[in-house]
Amino acid sequence: MVLTDAERKERKRESDRKYREKNRDKLLGKKKKYREENKEELKEYKREYNKTPAGKKANTIRYWKHRGLIHDNYSELYDKYIGTTCCEVCKKVFPDSYDRCMDHDHETGLFRQVLCRGCNSFDYWKTK
């Protein structure tokens, strides 16, 4: 029987999964030992990664989730957030990224709009 590449990959994936399940403690011990032996290098790598666009994106999305913002596609939402240059309510241009806010419903967590600090603190939604 000849296997296709997809079948071969699937078998390999399944075999790896079983190995990881069977040797979980051993693998965790190796990871822990590696982290302890390479603490400074890993810290420097993380510091450098956080300066990259991908690192900034990951940190921003993690912050949104921590604050309770819920969305189906955070990557798409991040692109919208970065691409928005003015408030979606008052149309004021953002002088810098500090003035750009992700407005969301605090009860449901769902995203509403990208607002300026003034409109976000005014609580635009309570007037509707």
RAJOGI-V365973 format. One record per pair of residues at least 24 apart in sequence whose C-alpha atoms are under 10 Angstrom apart, sorted by the first residue. I is the first residue (numbers start at 1). GAP is how many residues later the second one is. D is the distance in Angstrom with one decimal. If there is no record, write none. Layout:
BEGIN
i: [I & I]
gap: [GAP & GAP]
d: [D & D]
END
This chain:
BEGIN
i: [57 & 64 & 64 & 64 & 64 & 65 & 67 & 67 & 67 & 68 & 68 & 68 & 68 & 68 & 68 & 68 & 68 & 69 & 69 & 69 & 69 & 69 & 69 & 69 & 69 & 69 & 69 & 70 & 70 & 70 & 70 & 70 & 70 & 71 & 71 & 71 & 71 & 71 & 72 & 72 & 77 & 77 & 77 & 78 & 80 & 80 & 81 & 81 & 81 & 82 & 84 & 84 & 85 & 85 & 85 & 86 & 86 & 86 & 87 & 87 & 87 & 87 & 87 & 87 & 87 & 87 & 88 & 88 & 88 & 88 & 88 & 89 & 89 & 89 & 89 & 89 & 89 & 89 & 90 & 90 & 90 & 90 & 91 & 91 & 92 & 92 & 92]
gap: [25 & 38 & 40 & 45 & 47 & 44 & 37 & 39 & 42 & 36 & 37 & 38 & 39 & 40 & 41 & 42 & 43 & 33 & 34 & 35 & 36 & 37 & 39 & 40 & 41 & 42 & 43 & 34 & 35 & 38 & 39 & 40 & 41 & 33 & 38 & 39 & 40 & 41 & 38 & 39 & 25 & 34 & 37 & 24 & 33 & 34 & 32 & 33 & 34 & 32 & 30 & 31 & 29 & 30 & 31 & 28 & 29 & 30 & 26 & 27 & 28 & 29 & 30 & 31 & 32 & 33 & 25 & 26 & 27 & 28 & 31 & 24 & 25 & 26 & 27 & 30 & 31 & 35 & 25 & 26 & 28 & 29 & 24 & 25 & 24 & 26 & 27]
d: [9.6 & 8.3 & 9.9 & 9.9 & 10.0 & 9.2 & 9.7 & 9.2 & 8.7 & 8.5 & 9.1 & 7.4 & 9.2 & 8.6 & 5.4 & 8.4 & 9.6 & 8.5 & 8.6 & 6.3 & 8.0 & 8.1 & 8.5 & 4.7 & 5.9 & 6.2 & 9.7 & 8.2 & 9.2 & 8.0 & 5.1 & 4.9 & 6.4 & 9.9 & 8.3 & 6.3 & 6.5 & 9.9 & 9.5 & 9.8 & 9.7 & 8.9 & 9.9 & 9.9 & 9.9 & 8.6 & 9.0 & 6.6 & 9.7 & 9.7 & 7.3 & 9.3 & 9.4 & 9.9 & 9.9 & 8.3 & 7.7 & 7.5 & 8.5 & 6.3 & 4.6 & 5.2 & 8.9 & 9.5 & 8.0 & 9.6 & 6.6 & 6.1 & 5.8 & 8.1 & 9.2 & 8.4 & 8.6 & 6.8 & 8.4 & 7.2 & 9.6 & 8.5 & 8.3 & 8.2 & 9.2 & 7.4 & 8.9 & 8.8 & 7.4 & 9.8 & 9.8]
END
